[in-house]
Amino acid sequence: MSLGALTGRTRLLTLQTTVLPWILLLLGTLSFGGSCRTVPESTPVPHFSALVRDFSEPGGYFDTDNLISNETSYTQVVERLKPTGGVYVGVGPEQNFTYIGRMRPRWAFILDIRRENMLQHLLFNAIFHKATTPYQYLCWMFSRPLRDGAVPAGEAEIEAVVSAFEKQAPHRGLHEDNLKELLRHIEGPLGMELTIEDKAVIRSVYGSFFREQLEIRFNSHGRRPMPYHPTYGRLLLGRSPSGRPSHFLASYEDYTYVRDLVVQGRVVPVVGDFAGPHALRSIGRFLEEQGERVSALYVSNVEFYLLRSGRFDSYVENVRALPLQDDSLFIRAYFDYGLSHPARLPGHRSTVLLQRVPRFLALYDTQAYRSYWDVCTVDYMP
């Protein structure tokens, strides 16, 4: 399918789905037999699978499962992120939703070299379609029975949401039923063709959340989870330096915005290398056709690995080719493995930093970046 054809289909989709999120919300919080089935299947999003397929590169290897983030310091910048519109490009699993909820882009693309990450985002997509509230999202994610009236509608405090969620025990039968329904959604309305191996990955990811519950941690292949890696529960209850809840599930408005964007087919996971020849370039061409500009690039510590592998120059040229704006932001993470960042906050092993993308490109042209330490310290927004 050509990008021109995708553009036409996207315009049609926009007309068809303008009121869909509101219809879903008006359907309320129906439940059936104590399971987390809350809303009917949505109308198909015919462009979604084409975007995933046509923009993706062959998958690559990375030595972590990345089922959840290991960046407790995501709380460091959330209050500084303002609604910008435009397009968000990120990497990795669920931490993207917190940034999307704060920045309110019109599109979001999640680019990751691991095909497993794309499949995990298809799982997230299906869960968002089923869950109209943060409480329901947790219920679906961790396979716990949903109870009507367990939490107040709307702006419930995250601690109240978690307390209500934890009163329901995980249920193996519900887990199996939910998995079948989530796979039906991915292969049905989303139009994704899953191989046997793909289904095994999704089953493994969903099973990890079921087994480990809120204690699930970031993990590296062949190594036990490190105690300094945060649990999902810690990330969920994280607070900003001023003491405000930070996670997207702690804000009903942020959750609703992210969910609406997902339901509209505008959160698109793509398999690809940030320095690769196809994925990021394809996203850029599509955005040019849409008349959109990239407002944020969340790259975690991807640049560390690109510098180490000698592919940093290709990455920079890919970034330069994107349709940018003067205030486009980098959101990046620096990890303290012996050398602390000047902006590191007490109690965190990572530091999350903001930088204007045009400033990054200008400094690159002066050969300012010889190491990841340079990338993270030569210029960042205080």
Beta strands, then each sheet from edge to edge (+ up, - down):
strand 1: 87-90
strand 2: 107-112
strand 3: 267-271
strand 4: 294-300
strand 5: 324-335
strand 6: 350-356
sheet 1: 3+ 2+ 1+ 4+ 5+ 6-
end
